[in-house]
Each structure stands twice: as C-alpha cells, then as structure tokens.
Amino acid sequence: MKRVHIAPTLLDAQLAADALSSLGIVTHIFNANAAGALGEVPFMQAQPEVWVDDDGQEALARETLAGLRDAPLRDEKACPHCGEINPGNFMSCWQCGSALPD
Ligand SMILES: [Zn+2]
C-alpha cells in the first residue's frame, strides 16, 4: 500500500477516496477516528491519511488528487459555517470540517 494524501479533515479524506474509487482505485483511510475528535486535539496531531491498496496505482492516484487540489480557485475563502479563512484549494474547512463553496 502507498499513502497518497494527508487530508486536513476526514471529509476531505473521504472526498479524495471517493474520487479515487470512481476510477476503480481501492483506497483505505487511516486516522479516521482520530480526526473525528478534531476540535479537541491539536490540528496537526492526527490527520486522516488516504492510502491506495495497489502500489501500481499510486501515480494515477497522486495525479488525480493533484488535479482535484489545483482545479478550484486558489483564492482564500471563508467557511460558511464558522467563518474561518481557508486556502482556496481546500475542499472542506480545516477548523470545523464543513464543505466549502467552490
Ligand atoms: Zn468552518
């Protein structure tokens, strides 16, 4: 197995895993439970990680995730839920995990 993504939130990890699954890539998310306690533990302590089952699909997975990150506007955007400012390429708020607008 190869780790292809360290996600700011569990939601982000799931979005990444979903994108890879749609291409037929088998993924696993680690640290999912630790991420559920976000807000109670320091942000950097245990971020969810997305791993691909098949080492041969690592390159495709990284390419796909890079495309996801680069596609949205790179401007900062405010979280509609808590008002936190997030980088424009984030898919979900790093503070509260709410989905961010495109
Ligand atoms: Zn938020």
Backbone and ligand atoms as CSV (ligand in chain L), in Angstrom:
chain,resi,resn,atom,element,x,y,z
A,1,MET,N,N,0.838,-1.200,0.000
A,1,MET,CA,C,0.000,0.000,0.000
A,1,MET,C,C,0.873,1.250,0.000
A,2,LYS,N,N,0.342,2.295,-0.579
A,2,LYS,CA,C,1.072,3.569,-0.642
A,2,LYS,C,C,0.172,4.701,-0.140
A,3,ARG,N,N,0.742,5.585,0.689
A,3,ARG,CA,C,-0.009,6.761,1.125
A,3,ARG,C,C,0.049,7.818,0.025
A,4,VAL,N,N,-1.095,8.327,-0.374
A,4,VAL,CA,C,-1.113,9.304,-1.468
A,4,VAL,C,C,-1.647,10.666,-1.036
A,5,HIS,N,N,-2.203,10.756,0.175
A,5,HIS,CA,C,-2.829,12.022,0.562
A,5,HIS,C,C,-2.920,12.118,2.075
A,6,ILE,N,N,-2.547,13.290,2.610
A,6,ILE,CA,C,-2.803,13.593,4.016
A,6,ILE,C,C,-3.857,14.681,4.019
A,7,ALA,N,N,-5.005,14.399,4.590
A,7,ALA,CA,C,-6.151,15.295,4.465
A,7,ALA,C,C,-6.272,16.202,5.688
A,8,PRO,N,N,-6.737,17.458,5.475
A,8,PRO,CA,C,-6.952,18.359,6.606
A,8,PRO,C,C,-8.131,17.925,7.473
A,9,THR,N,N,-9.072,17.247,6.885
A,9,THR,CA,C,-10.241,16.781,7.634
A,9,THR,C,C,-10.650,15.410,7.116
A,10,LEU,N,N,-11.472,14.742,7.892
A,10,LEU,CA,C,-11.972,13.442,7.451
A,10,LEU,C,C,-12.833,13.608,6.202
A,11,LEU,N,N,-13.587,14.692,6.134
A,11,LEU,CA,C,-14.419,14.937,4.953
A,11,LEU,C,C,-13.546,15.034,3.712
A,12,ASP,N,N,-12.445,15.753,3.841
A,12,ASP,CA,C,-11.529,15.896,2.717
A,12,ASP,C,C,-10.967,14.535,2.318
A,13,ALA,N,N,-10.637,13.728,3.312
A,13,ALA,CA,C,-10.118,12.387,3.038
A,13,ALA,C,C,-11.153,11.557,2.289
A,14,GLN,N,N,-12.410,11.694,2.710
A,14,GLN,CA,C,-13.468,10.917,2.065
A,14,GLN,C,C,-13.701,11.382,0.630
A,15,LEU,N,N,-13.620,12.704,0.408
A,15,LEU,CA,C,-13.772,13.225,-0.947
A,15,LEU,C,C,-12.660,12.691,-1.844
A,16,ALA,N,N,-11.443,12.665,-1.293
A,16,ALA,CA,C,-10.310,12.151,-2.065
A,16,ALA,C,C,-10.499,10.661,-2.353
A,17,ALA,N,N,-10.912,9.918,-1.336
A,17,ALA,CA,C,-11.112,8.480,-1.509
A,17,ALA,C,C,-12.230,8.206,-2.515
A,18,ASP,N,N,-13.282,9.032,-2.464
A,18,ASP,CA,C,-14.394,8.873,-3.410
A,18,ASP,C,C,-13.926,9.108,-4.844
A,19,ALA,N,N,-13.094,10.149,-5.008
A,19,ALA,CA,C,-12.600,10.472,-6.347
A,19,ALA,C,C,-11.777,9.306,-6.901
A,20,LEU,N,N,-10.982,8.689,-6.034
A,20,LEU,CA,C,-10.148,7.564,-6.474
A,20,LEU,C,C,-10.994,6.322,-6.711
A,21,SER,N,N,-11.979,6.122,-5.851
A,21,SER,CA,C,-12.859,4.963,-6.015
A,21,SER,C,C,-13.600,5.022,-7.346
A,22,SER,N,N,-13.941,6.248,-7.763
A,22,SER,CA,C,-14.670,6.400,-9.017
A,22,SER,C,C,-13.825,5.972,-10.209
A,23,LEU,N,N,-12.507,5.907,-10.006
A,23,LEU,CA,C,-11.605,5.438,-11.058
A,23,LEU,C,C,-11.274,3.956,-10.869
A,24,GLY,N,N,-11.883,3.349,-9.890
A,24,GLY,CA,C,-11.646,1.932,-9.657
A,24,GLY,C,C,-10.442,1.660,-8.779
A,25,ILE,N,N,-9.947,2.700,-8.115
A,25,ILE,CA,C,-8.791,2.533,-7.230
A,25,ILE,C,C,-9.288,2.213,-5.820
A,26,VAL,N,N,-8.779,1.138,-5.258
A,26,VAL,CA,C,-9.173,0.737,-3.904
A,26,VAL,C,C,-8.376,1.561,-2.899
A,27,THR,N,N,-9.073,2.224,-1.978
A,27,THR,CA,C,-8.406,3.097,-1.019
A,27,THR,C,C,-8.734,2.699,0.412
A,28,HIS,N,N,-7.885,3.134,1.313
A,28,HIS,CA,C,-8.123,2.971,2.742
A,28,HIS,C,C,-7.867,4.316,3.413
A,29,ILE,N,N,-8.680,4.662,4.396
A,29,ILE,CA,C,-8.469,5.893,5.159
A,29,ILE,C,C,-8.011,5.516,6.564
A,30,PHE,N,N,-6.848,6.060,6.958
A,30,PHE,CA,C,-6.349,5.822,8.308
A,30,PHE,C,C,-6.478,7.089,9.137
A,31,ASN,N,N,-6.466,6.934,10.440
A,31,ASN,CA,C,-6.626,8.047,11.387
A,31,ASN,C,C,-8.014,8.656,11.324
A,32,ALA,N,N,-8.964,7.940,10.738
A,32,ALA,CA,C,-10.313,8.486,10.604
A,32,ALA,C,C,-10.928,8.760,11.975
A,33,ASN,N,N,-10.709,7.869,12.909
A,33,ASN,CA,C,-11.301,8.055,14.234
A,33,ASN,C,C,-10.682,9.228,14.976
A,34,ALA,N,N,-9.366,9.360,14.841
A,34,ALA,CA,C,-8.693,10.478,15.499
A,34,ALA,C,C,-9.218,11.799,14.956
A,35,ALA,N,N,-9.473,11.823,13.649
A,35,ALA,CA,C,-9.946,13.054,13.025
A,35,ALA,C,C,-11.343,13.415,13.521
A,36,GLY,N,N,-12.088,12.417,13.955
A,36,GLY,CA,C,-13.429,12.692,14.455
A,36,GLY,C,C,-13.419,13.548,15.701
A,37,ALA,N,N,-12.260,13.580,16.357
A,37,ALA,CA,C,-12.132,14.365,17.579
A,37,ALA,C,C,-11.541,15.737,17.294
A,38,LEU,N,N,-11.473,16.107,16.014
A,38,LEU,CA,C,-10.914,17.409,15.654
A,38,LEU,C,C,-11.646,18.503,16.427
A,39,GLY,N,N,-10.911,19.453,16.923
A,39,GLY,CA,C,-11.508,20.474,17.777
A,39,GLY,C,C,-11.147,20.211,19.227
A,40,GLU,N,N,-10.873,18.970,19.526
A,40,GLU,CA,C,-10.455,18.614,20.879
A,40,GLU,C,C,-8.968,18.293,20.918
A,41,VAL,N,N,-8.410,17.929,19.775
A,41,VAL,CA,C,-6.980,17.639,19.712
A,41,VAL,C,C,-6.333,18.659,18.787
A,42,PRO,N,N,-5.050,18.922,18.995
A,42,PRO,CA,C,-4.349,19.855,18.099
A,42,PRO,C,C,-4.484,19.429,16.642
A,43,PHE,N,N,-4.607,20.427,15.783
A,43,PHE,CA,C,-4.886,20.194,14.364
A,43,PHE,C,C,-3.916,19.226,13.704
A,44,MET,N,N,-2.635,19.383,13.981
A,44,MET,CA,C,-1.650,18.593,13.242
A,44,MET,C,C,-1.432,17.194,13.821
A,45,GLN,N,N,-2.080,16.894,14.912
A,45,GLN,CA,C,-1.702,15.677,15.624
A,45,GLN,C,C,-2.003,14.379,14.862
A,46,ALA,N,N,-3.177,14.278,14.321
A,46,ALA,CA,C,-3.559,13.031,13.674
A,46,ALA,C,C,-4.501,13.318,12.522
A,47,GLN,N,N,-3.918,13.636,11.390
A,47,GLN,CA,C,-4.756,13.931,10.230
A,47,GLN,C,C,-5.079,12.644,9.480
A,48,PRO,N,N,-6.264,12.600,8.886
A,48,PRO,CA,C,-6.620,11.402,8.117
A,48,PRO,C,C,-5.670,11.216,6.932
A,49,GLU,N,N,-5.348,9.971,6.650
A,49,GLU,CA,C,-4.461,9.657,5.528
A,49,GLU,C,C,-5.190,8.738,4.562
A,50,VAL,N,N,-5.010,9.011,3.282
A,50,VAL,CA,C,-5.591,8.152,2.253
A,50,VAL,C,C,-4.478,7.308,1.638
A,51,TRP,N,N,-4.681,6.001,1.640
A,51,TRP,CA,C,-3.714,5.057,1.077
A,51,TRP,C,C,-4.383,4.299,-0.062
A,52,VAL,N,N,-3.579,3.967,-1.073
A,52,VAL,CA,C,-4.090,3.113,-2.147
A,52,VAL,C,C,-3.621,1.686,-1.908
A,53,ASP,N,N,-4.509,0.765,-2.196
A,53,ASP,CA,C,-4.236,-0.645,-1.950
A,53,ASP,C,C,-3.150,-1.162,-2.894
A,54,ASP,N,N,-3.267,-0.776,-4.169
A,54,ASP,CA,C,-2.379,-1.281,-5.214
A,54,ASP,C,C,-1.243,-0.276,-5.463
A,55,ASP,N,N,-0.011,-0.678,-5.151
A,55,ASP,CA,C,1.129,0.225,-5.337
A,55,ASP,C,C,1.217,0.738,-6.777
A,56,GLY,N,N,0.796,-0.080,-7.728
A,56,GLY,CA,C,0.877,0.288,-9.136
A,56,GLY,C,C,-0.048,1.435,-9.505
A,57,GLN,N,N,-0.998,1.754,-8.626
A,57,GLN,CA,C,-1.936,2.838,-8.911
A,57,GLN,C,C,-1.575,4.125,-8.178
A,58,GLU,N,N,-0.419,4.130,-7.511
A,58,GLU,CA,C,-0.017,5.310,-6.748
A,58,GLU,C,C,0.097,6.547,-7.641
A,59,ALA,N,N,0.755,6.386,-8.801
A,59,ALA,CA,C,0.978,7.540,-9.681
A,59,ALA,C,C,-0.352,8.115,-10.165
A,60,LEU,N,N,-1.251,7.234,-10.576
A,60,LEU,CA,C,-2.560,7.692,-11.043
A,60,LEU,C,C,-3.323,8.393,-9.924
A,61,ALA,N,N,-3.220,7.831,-8.725
A,61,ALA,CA,C,-3.919,8.418,-7.581
A,61,ALA,C,C,-3.376,9.814,-7.271
A,62,ARG,N,N,-2.049,9.942,-7.275
A,62,ARG,CA,C,-1.447,11.254,-6.982
A,62,ARG,C,C,-1.828,12.285,-8.047
A,63,GLU,N,N,-1.826,11.852,-9.283
A,63,GLU,CA,C,-2.199,12.734,-10.391
A,63,GLU,C,C,-3.642,13.200,-10.222
A,64,THR,N,N,-4.507,12.270,-9.879
A,64,THR,CA,C,-5.924,12.590,-9.707
A,64,THR,C,C,-6.122,13.583,-8.567
A,65,LEU,N,N,-5.436,13.339,-7.450
A,65,LEU,CA,C,-5.597,14.214,-6.293
A,65,LEU,C,C,-4.983,15.585,-6.552
A,66,ALA,N,N,-3.876,15.622,-7.280
A,66,ALA,CA,C,-3.263,16.906,-7.625
A,66,ALA,C,C,-4.233,17.714,-8.478
A,67,GLY,N,N,-4.931,17.024,-9.373
A,67,GLY,CA,C,-5.910,17.697,-10.218
A,67,GLY,C,C,-7.049,18.265,-9.390
A,68,LEU,N,N,-7.482,17.516,-8.394
A,68,LEU,CA,C,-8.550,17.982,-7.510
A,68,LEU,C,C,-8.119,19.235,-6.762
A,69,ARG,N,N,-6.881,19.218,-6.277
A,69,ARG,CA,C,-6.406,20.347,-5.475
A,69,ARG,C,C,-6.189,21.589,-6.321
A,70,ASP,N,N,-5.745,21.387,-7.571
A,70,ASP,CA,C,-5.390,22.529,-8.396
A,70,ASP,C,C,-6.579,23.124,-9.128
A,71,ALA,N,N,-7.630,22.348,-9.253
A,71,ALA,CA,C,-8.759,22.795,-10.065
A,71,ALA,C,C,-9.506,23.998,-9.486
A,72,PRO,N,N,-9.823,24.015,-8.195
A,72,PRO,CA,C,-10.629,25.118,-7.663
A,72,PRO,C,C,-9.859,26.435,-7.654
A,73,LEU,N,N,-10.570,27.515,-7.441
A,73,LEU,CA,C,-9.942,28.820,-7.276
A,73,LEU,C,C,-8.911,28.733,-6.157
A,74,ARG,N,N,-7.812,29.418,-6.342
A,74,ARG,CA,C,-6.771,29.351,-5.332
A,74,ARG,C,C,-6.910,30.475,-4.303
A,75,ASP,N,N,-7.873,31.348,-4.503
A,75,ASP,CA,C,-8.093,32.424,-3.543
A,75,ASP,C,C,-8.552,31.858,-2.209
A,76,GLU,N,N,-8.313,32.606,-1.158
A,76,GLU,CA,C,-8.820,32.180,0.139
A,76,GLU,C,C,-10.341,32.295,0.147
A,77,LYS,N,N,-10.969,31.459,0.933
A,77,LYS,CA,C,-12.424,31.554,1.047
A,77,LYS,C,C,-12.833,31.315,2.495
A,78,ALA,N,N,-13.883,32.019,2.869
A,78,ALA,CA,C,-14.355,31.927,4.245
A,78,ALA,C,C,-15.315,30.755,4.382
A,79,CYS,N,N,-15.191,30.050,5.496
A,79,CYS,CA,C,-16.105,28.945,5.770
A,79,CYS,C,C,-17.505,29.490,6.030
A,80,PRO,N,N,-18.529,28.953,5.354
A,80,PRO,CA,C,-19.894,29.430,5.565
A,80,PRO,C,C,-20.440,29.062,6.954
A,81,HIS,N,N,-19.784,28.121,7.597
A,81,HIS,CA,C,-20.282,27.642,8.892
A,81,HIS,C,C,-19.652,28.409,10.058
A,82,CYS,N,N,-18.305,28.504,10.085
A,82,CYS,CA,C,-17.639,29.113,11.242
A,82,CYS,C,C,-16.889,30.399,10.898
A,83,GLY,N,N,-16.799,30.721,9.592
A,83,GLY,CA,C,-16.159,31.965,9.203
A,83,GLY,C,C,-14.658,31.895,9.091
A,84,GLU,N,N,-14.062,30.732,9.358
A,84,GLU,CA,C,-12.617,30.579,9.261
A,84,GLU,C,C,-12.167,30.765,7.810
A,85,ILE,N,N,-11.011,31.426,7.634
A,85,ILE,CA,C,-10.467,31.595,6.287
A,85,ILE,C,C,-9.640,30.363,5.922
A,86,ASN,N,N,-9.978,29.776,4.790
A,86,ASN,CA,C,-9.280,28.585,4.321
A,86,ASN,C,C,-8.614,28.866,2.985
A,87,PRO,N,N,-7.512,28.162,2.676
A,87,PRO,CA,C,-6.927,28.279,1.333
A,87,PRO,C,C,-7.968,27.881,0.282
A,88,GLY,N,N,-7.904,28.530,-0.866
A,88,GLY,CA,C,-8.923,28.316,-1.900
A,88,GLY,C,C,-8.959,26.909,-2.447
A,89,ASN,N,N,-7.871,26.143,-2.243
A,89,ASN,CA,C,-7.873,24.786,-2.786
A,89,ASN,C,C,-8.373,23.762,-1.773
A,90,PHE,N,N,-8.772,24.217,-0.604
A,90,PHE,CA,C,-9.337,23.281,0.370
A,90,PHE,C,C,-10.767,22.936,-0.021
A,91,MET,N,N,-11.122,21.671,0.148
A,91,MET,CA,C,-12.479,21.242,-0.167
A,91,MET,C,C,-13.384,21.329,1.052
A,92,SER,N,N,-12.761,21.369,2.232
A,92,SER,CA,C,-13.556,21.466,3.446
A,92,SER,C,C,-12.793,22.308,4.458
A,93,CYS,N,N,-13.529,22.947,5.361
A,93,CYS,CA,C,-12.943,23.848,6.344
A,93,CYS,C,C,-12.011,23.080,7.274
A,94,TRP,N,N,-10.772,23.600,7.440
A,94,TRP,CA,C,-9.826,22.870,8.287
A,94,TRP,C,C,-10.242,22.947,9.743
A,95,GLN,N,N,-11.004,23.976,10.095
A,95,GLN,CA,C,-11.364,24.140,11.504
A,95,GLN,C,C,-12.577,23.310,11.911
A,96,CYS,N,N,-13.655,23.394,11.108
A,96,CYS,CA,C,-14.886,22.715,11.529
A,96,CYS,C,C,-15.286,21.576,10.604
A,97,GLY,N,N,-14.636,21.454,9.442
A,97,GLY,CA,C,-14.924,20.330,8.566
A,97,GLY,C,C,-16.095,20.528,7.630
A,98,SER,N,N,-16.738,21.705,7.660
A,98,SER,CA,C,-17.848,21.965,6.756
A,98,SER,C,C,-17.336,22.021,5.315
A,99,ALA,N,N,-18.185,21.604,4.398
A,99,ALA,CA,C,-17.834,21.707,2.977
A,99,ALA,C,C,-17.728,23.175,2.605
A,100,LEU,N,N,-16.712,23.512,1.807
A,100,LEU,CA,C,-16.531,24.896,1.380
A,100,LEU,C,C,-17.132,25.079,-0.011
A,101,PRO,N,N,-17.619,26.290,-0.290
A,101,PRO,CA,C,-18.166,26.550,-1.636
A,101,PRO,C,C,-17.060,26.533,-2.680
A,102,ASP,N,N,-17.388,26.207,-3.916
A,102,ASP,CA,C,-16.411,26.213,-4.999
A,102,ASP,C,C,-16.037,27.641,-5.380
L,1,ZN,ZN,ZN,-15.544,26.094,9.332
